[in-house]
Amino acid sequence: MSHDSADGLQWLSDRRAFKGDIDALRAIHPALMSFGTGLHRHGAQQLKQLLN
């Protein structure tokens, strides 16, 4: 990830830019996962490969 991308993500995170109605989203997409669950199930290995 580029430095600019990391800065942008940090900026969004600091301002809690992503505000969603999780209950409404789960009604539309019942399989919606939290970030932690998605990372555990699918993304951790991909991130390890990317960061190594």
C-alpha positions as CSV (number, residue, x, y, z in Angstrom):
1,M,0.0,0.0,0.0
2,S,1.3,3.4,-0.9
3,H,2.0,6.0,1.7
4,D,-0.7,8.2,0.2
5,S,-3.2,5.4,0.4
6,A,-2.3,4.7,4.0
7,D,-2.7,8.4,4.9
8,G,-6.1,8.5,3.2
9,L,-7.3,5.5,5.1
10,Q,-6.0,6.9,8.4
11,W,-7.8,10.2,7.6
12,L,-11.1,8.4,7.0
13,S,-10.6,6.3,10.1
14,D,-9.8,9.3,12.3
15,R,-13.0,11.0,11.2
16,R,-15.2,7.9,11.4
17,A,-16.2,8.6,7.8
18,F,-17.8,5.3,7.3
19,K,-21.1,5.4,9.1
20,G,-23.5,2.7,8.1
21,D,-26.7,1.3,9.5
22,I,-25.4,-2.2,10.1
23,D,-28.7,-3.7,11.0
24,A,-30.3,-2.4,7.8
25,L,-27.3,-3.7,5.8
26,R,-27.6,-7.1,7.4
27,A,-31.3,-7.2,6.5
28,I,-30.3,-6.7,2.8
29,H,-27.2,-9.0,3.0
30,P,-27.5,-11.5,5.9
31,A,-24.0,-12.8,5.3
32,L,-22.4,-9.4,6.0
33,M,-19.3,-9.9,8.2
34,S,-17.4,-7.6,10.5
35,F,-14.0,-6.6,9.4
36,G,-12.4,-8.9,11.9
37,T,-14.5,-11.9,10.8
38,G,-13.7,-11.2,7.1
39,L,-10.1,-10.9,7.9
40,H,-10.0,-14.1,9.9
41,R,-11.9,-16.1,7.3
42,H,-10.5,-14.7,4.1
43,G,-8.0,-11.8,4.3
44,A,-5.3,-12.6,6.8
45,Q,-3.3,-14.8,4.5
46,Q,-3.7,-12.4,1.6
47,L,-2.5,-9.5,3.8
48,K,0.5,-11.6,5.0
49,Q,1.5,-12.3,1.4
50,L,1.0,-8.6,0.5
51,L,3.1,-7.3,3.4
52,N,6.0,-9.8,3.1
